[in-house]
Amino acid sequence: MQTFAGRKLSRPTGHRFALLRNMASQLLHHEKIETTVPKAREVARFTEKLITIAKGEGLSARRRVARDLHARAVQEKLFEVLVPRYKARGGGYTQLIRKGPRLSDGSEMGILKLVS
C-alpha cells in the first residue's frame, strides 16, 4: 500500500485507499472517468505514480503495481498498452477538464482522462 500526503476526502484511511485504487483501476481501464474535482486530483496523482512505476518494466515494477491494482486485466492493459504509449513521455499522463457544479449539491465536477 502506497502512503502519501494528500487530501483525506472525509474518509478513513482504508476507505480512502480503496477509493483511490478502484478509481485508478477504472481510469486505466476506460481511460476516462467523471468525478468531483478533489477526488480527480488525488486519483490523478495516484495513477501517475502507478504509470511511472510500470515504466520500470521489471518484475519488481509488476509486483509494486499489482499491490495497488488488483484487477489482472487492468494490469495487463497498463503494461502492454499504456506503458508503450507513454514510454517517451516524462510525466503528465492525465488531464482534468472541469465541467462545472453538480445540480444536486453544487460539487465541482470534472472529467479525468488519460492523455493520448
Secondary structure, 3 states (H helix, E strand, C coil): CCCCCCCCCCCCHHHHHHHHHHHHHHHHHHCEEEEEHHHHHHHHHHHHHHHHHHCCCCHHHHHHHHHHCCCHHHHHHHHHHHHHHCCCCCCCCEEEEEEEECCCCCCEEEEEEECC
